[in-house]
């Protein structure tokens, strides 16, 4: 959650496996998108794409992929790129939240 708190964001979407839903306190300004990680990467990507489509007018998104599996990361990247958005990776560092 420090990545969320460490920068100003227009929209916040937390993409989490279904089994983690309710495991943490959701920030008031965030929307949670749950994914069924037993599905194929293609199905997960389609679900994420559908869940994000039309919810932001931004042309770029900040992604933090520190946790999760490679399958989840591929699905997120596929969905975001198919929406026509550019990406920048963000991470919590000793100096605070930084774009890599």
Beta strands, then each sheet from edge to edge (+ up, - down):
strand 1: 12-17
strand 2: 30-35
strand 3: 60-63
strand 4: 86-93
strand 5: 96-99
sheet 1: 1+ 2+
sheet 2: 3+ 4+ 5-
end
